[in-house]
């Protein structure tokens, strides 16, 4: 007998899937941080580096909003010079535009 595990597709996972598709299209380095008891609480769902810039994306579905911990982390990232966003079904197009028009930061080699 063979059993197949099926993962339920949640509304939030659909948002994550759409964001990942955009990240892959634009060659963005990204990962999903695993915080299972050992990491920092409130860390955004997706951490990226694109053209030398730190980008964090918290994914939400429907009317869900970031928790107080998530808001704190997003604010800390922005205070440190990073880019932090909340993605949902309504603003997926923003990320296509954002990564499509992102200006690279010159490296030392390019400046010389």
Number of C-alpha atoms within 10 A of each C-alpha: 2 4 5 5 6 6 6 7 8 10 15 17 14 16 22 23 13 17 22 16 12 19 19 11 12 14 12 16 14 17 13 12 13 11 11 8 7 7 10 12 12 17 22 23 18 18 17 19 16 18 16 12 15 18 22 24 21 23 24 20 17 11 7 10 14 15 10 10 14 18 18 13 19 25 15 13 19 15 11 10 11 15 17 22 17 18 22 23 18 10 11 16 14 11 17 17 11 10 17 13 9 12 12 10 12 11 10 7 6 7 7 6
